[in-house]
């Protein structure tokens, strides 16, 4: 598996984990991503794009939140 595929999988896996304590639809809206698209990508491929990943990280940083992968 290519390292970028692994990184995207890790991000999706981490989003699944934090969804128990964080409302992902609100995070998606803050990141400028359609919440339905984010939910679909978490459930099955395709993985998050680099742009989507960057937007989600920026939204988390905006609220001074961080995740450990």
Protein Blocks (a to p, Z undefined) as FASTA:
>chain_A
ZZklmmmmmmmmmmmmmmmmpcfklmmmmnopafklmmmmmmpccdddfklmmmmmmmmm
mnopacdZZ
